[in-house]
Amino acid sequence: MNIKENFDLNMAKEIIEYGLTQFYTNDKILIDNGVSERSAFFRIGYYMADKIKQYPLFKNISIDCEYNRNLKSSKSMYKQTLDGIKKKIKDAMPNLLMHERGKNENNLIIVEFEKSGSSAKENNEEKLFYFTNPENEYNYKFGFRIILYKANSAQIHIYEKGKEFGNSSYKWKLNK
C-alpha cells in the first residue's frame, strides 16, 4: 500500500507539532542546558513515534534518528555529470526520518534540526532539497527544517518537491 498518497501536510504537521509539544513539556532542560541537538531530536522522534501509533495507516512506518541506510547501501547524495553518469557527492545521515524501512516508496518525512544560532542552515537545506526532490531515489513527501529556541518555541520551514514550500515558514510555540 502506498501510504504516501494518503499522507498530507496537515497530518505531517500534527505529528511534528506533537513531538515538539511533548519535548518542550517534558525535556526542555536539554535545550536550556545546551546539550547536543542529537539529544533533542532523539526525544522529539521518540514522541513522534508514540503519536504515529494512533494511526493504523502507519503500522509499518518507523521514526529513525540518523538513519544512514538506503535499502542495503549507505544513504548518499548524487549529482548527474554532463555525460550522464551519476556521481556521489557525499554520504548523508538525516537527523530524523519517518519512513518504511527497506523501501523508498513510503518515505514520508525528513527532518533537520538546528539549535538557534547554529551555522548548519546551508547544509540542512541542501539535504532537504535533495531528499524531497521527486527526481531523486528518496523522494520524501515532506521535509522540515526546525530551529529550536529556548523560549518554548521553534521556527519551522517546510520543503516539498525539492524546494522550500511557498511561504511556509511559521513560528510554533508551546501553548501552556
N, C-alpha and C positions, 0 to 999 in steps of 0.2 A: 504494500500500500504506500502510495506517495503521500506522506504526511504533509509535505511542503505545500501542496495545493490547498490544504485546509488550515494552514498556519498564516495568520495575518499580523500586521503591525500592532494592533491593539493587544493581541494575545502575547506577543513578544514583550511589549512594554509592561504588561501586567506582571509577567514573570520576573523581568529585570527589576521593576519597582518593588516587588515583594522582597526580593533578595536584598535590595538596598534598605528597605524599611526594617527588616529583621536585623541586618548588620548594624545600622545606626542605633537600634533599640538595645541590642544585646552585646555588641562588640566595639562600640565607639572608642574604647580605650586603646585599641590598636592604632587608630588614626591619631588620637591625642598624644600617644607616646612615641609616634614617629617610627613604628616598626615597618619592615619591608612591605611593599604593596602586595607581595605574594601572600602574606598572611591575610590581608584584607580580601583579596579576590578569592582565596580559598573559602573563606567564610561566606562570602556572597554566593559563590557557587553552591555551597552546602545548602543554603536556604533556597536557592532556585531549584535544586534537586528535590527538596521537600515539596515545593509548590507544584512541580510537574506531575507528582504522584497523584494529584487530584484529577488529572485528565486521562481517561482511558486511551485517548489518541496517542499518548506518549509512552506507552508501556515498554517500547523497545528503545526509547531515547535516553541518552546519558548526558550528564553535565560533567565535563572533564576540565581540569586545570592543567595548563601547559602540556597539552596532548600533542605530541610531535610525530604522530604516525599518519600516513595516508595509505590505507589498505595495508600492504606489507612492507612499505618503504617509508622513508622519512618524509615529513611534510616540508616541502620546499617551494620556493618561488622561482618562476622561469620567465624568460623573455624569448621571443622569436627573433632569430637573426635574419639578416637580409636575404640569405639563401634558404630560408625556411626551416632552419634547424632550431629545435627547442634547446635553449641553453640555461642551465641552472644559475640563478643569481645568488641565492643563499638559502640555507635551511631556515625554517620558521617554527616558532613554538608559541602559538597564540595563548594569551592569558587564560581564556575561558571559552569553551565550546559547548553548544547544545546540538547534539547530532546522534545519529545511529552509528555506532562503531562498526567498522568494516565495510561501510558503504558510503558513497558520496551523494546519492540522490536525496537523502534526508538530512542534509547539512542545513540547520535552521538558524543558529545564532553564533556569531563570533564576537567576543568582547575583548577590548583592550582597555586596561585601566591605567590611570595616572594619578598620582597624588598632586595636589595643587603645587605649582612651582616646578614641576618636572619638565625636563627637556626632551621627553620621549614623543612629542606630538608628531613630528615628521615620520619617524619610524612606524608609529602606530597607524597613522593614516595610510602609509604605503601598504601595510598589511591588510587593512580593511578594504582599500580599493581593490587589491589583488584577490582577496578571498571571497569578496561578494561579486566579482565580475563573472557574468554567466559564460564568458568565453574561456574561462579557466576551469580546470577539473574540479575545484572545490565547490564553487558556486553556492556559497552560503546565502540564504534568503535575506538575512539582515545582519548588519554589523553595528556595533555600538562602541563608541569611544567615550569612556566615562571618567571624568575628572572628579576625584573625591576631595571634599573640603572638610575641615574640622567642624564647621558650623552646621552639622546635621544636614548637609546638602551635597548635591553633585550636579555637574553640568553634563548633559547627555547629548551626544552627537550621533545621528543615525545615518547609516550607509546602506545603500541598496544598488544592485546592478553596477557595481564598480565605481560609484561616486557618492558624495555626501547627498543625502536625500533632501533636496529642495532647501527650504528654510526650516529644517527640522530640529535644530539645536534648541534645547529647553532646559530650564533650571528645575531640578527636582528638590523638594525639601520635605524632611520628615514632619508629619503632622502629629503633634502630641495632644 
